[in-house]
Amino acid sequence: MAFADYFNRVYQTYGRKIQITFYKAKADLLSSYGGGNQEEANADALYVGQEAKAFADLSSSGPAFADALCGRGSSGSAPSTCPVVYQARAPYAWAGLPDCTSLVEQVTAYAVKRLAPYPARFAGDPAMRAKPRSMGMVVPDSPWYQECADHAEALYKAAGYHFARRVNYPSTSTPSRRRRPTWWPR
């Protein structure tokens, strides 16, 4: 794979080479974002950490799998959750995106400066164009996302605004198995 070749050529692996392998996950990736599938996630983490002896799992894993993987001393990609989650999993958890606290701070700052103070002048209904803008928030019901949503709500309120409505939705899905990439130094 091109990624492995590049990584092995450019980064210091001190004589070791990475090898990328795929395995069939037992845990449903999307359902695990809702905190479910812990037993299956534990089985996947057991395979990755002990049988495959992997250094890291490259999949964008849900919190259940990340918890199980990090608990076994392998690095894993945790979802973009609050910083407390990363601190609790240190030094094994990492993410390709900013934590959700940073995200809501940026989005809320944008909304306060660029959206909330102005009417919806491009609204389809001409009657809506002169009315104050109304904002809502849609958030997964997982505790780690709820914490960040609470933070966003507090920031928005401190700026003198309030969300017209907050909708929490279940963060589970129908099962969909996929192969997860795992890599480790040879």
N, C-alpha and C positions, 0 to 999 in steps of 0.2 A: 504494500500500500504506500502511496505517495507520502502520507503523513508520517508513517514510521520511518521511511527512508530519509525524509527531511529532518526529522527529530534526531535520528541517529547520526546524521552528518553534521548538524549545526550545534546541538547541545552537548554539554559535558556529561557523559554518562559513566565516565571513569572506567572505560573498557567494556562496559555492559552495552547490550543492544536491546531495544524494546521490540516486543512481538505483540501484534494485535490479534486477538482471538475473539470469536463470537460464541455466545452460548444462548440457549433457549431459556428465557426467564420463566419462573413459576409464578411470580407475582404480576398482577395486572398493573402496568405502569401508571395508567391514569387513575385507577381506583386508589392507588397508594398515596396520591396527593391528598386524598381526603382522610388519611390516617388509617385506612383499612389495609388488609392483606399482610398483616405483620408476620404471620406464620410463614407465608410464602416468601416474603422478603427476607426473613431469617434464613430460610433454606437457600435462597439465591446468594446471600452474603456468605453463608457457610461454604458454598461451592467456590465462590470467587476468592475468599480469603484463605481457605485451608486446602481445598482440593486443587484448584488452579494455581494457588500461591501467587495471586496477582498483586502487583503493587498498587494498582488503581483500577477503578471502573469508570469508563468514559461516558456512560449513558447519562442522560439527564434524568436522574432517578428521583422518585418521590421520597418524602420524608421517612417513611417506614423503612425503605431499603437503605437510605443514607444512614439512618440510625444504626441499623444492623451491621452495615459494612464498616462504618467508623468504629463501632464497638468492638470489631474484630481486628482493628489495626490496619485496615486497608483504606486508601484514599478513595473518596467518592464525590461525585457531583451532586450537591444538594440543591434543591430548588431555591429560587430567590425569596428567601424568607427574612425574618428580622435578624439583626446582628447577634442577638442572644443565642440563637440556634447555632450559628457558626462558631461562636465562642465556646459553646458547650461541646461541640464536636472537634475542636482544635486538637491537633494540627491536621486532621484528616479530611475535613470537609472543605469544599471549594465550589465555586459556581462561575459560570461564564457570563452571568449578568449581575448587575448591582443588587444588593440586598433590597428588600421591599421598602425598608425605611427610607433609604436614599431615593428610591423611585417615587414614593408618595411625597417626599419633600420637594422634589423637582416638579412633579405634576401639579401639586397644590400651589407652588409658587407661580407657575405658569397660569393656572386658573385664576388666581387672585389678581395678577397683573394684567392679563390679556383677555380674560373672558368674563369673569363675574361683574366687573364694574360697568360693562357695556350691554346694551340691548342686543337681541339676536337679529341684527339688521339683515341677515341673509335668510331668515326664516321664510318658508314657503307661503305661510298665511300672512298677508299684510297687517292684520290686526296684532300679530305677535311681534312685529318688528319694533314697536315702541315700548313694549313691556320689558321689565327687568328680566334678565336671564335667570333661569331656574336650573340648578344642577343636582344631579343624583349620583349615587355611588352603588356599583354592583360588585359584590365581593364573595369569594368562596367562603364556606362556613368553617374552614379549618382554623384552629386557634392561632397558628402562626400568621395567617393572613388577616384574621380579625384584629390582631394586635396592631398591625400596620394600618388597617382601616381606621382604627380608633385614633391612631396618631394623625392620620390625614384629616379626620374630622375635627380634632383639636386644633390643628394648624389653620384649617379653614374658618373655624369659629373665632380663633384669636385675631384673624384678619377682618372680622366683622360680618362674616357670611355664615350661612348654614345650608346643609344639603336638604333639598326638598324631600328626598326619600333615600333610604339606604336599603338595598335588597341583598340579602344573604342567600346564596344558592348552594345546594349540596355539591361537593366537589368529587363525586364518584362517577364512574362511567361503566359501560358494558365492557366485559373482558375483551382485551385485544392483546394477544401475546406477540412479542417481537424479540428479536435477538438483540442482546446488548453487547457492545464492544467492551472488551477488557484488555488491559495491557500490563505487561510486567517486564522488567529487565531479564534478559537471558543470562 
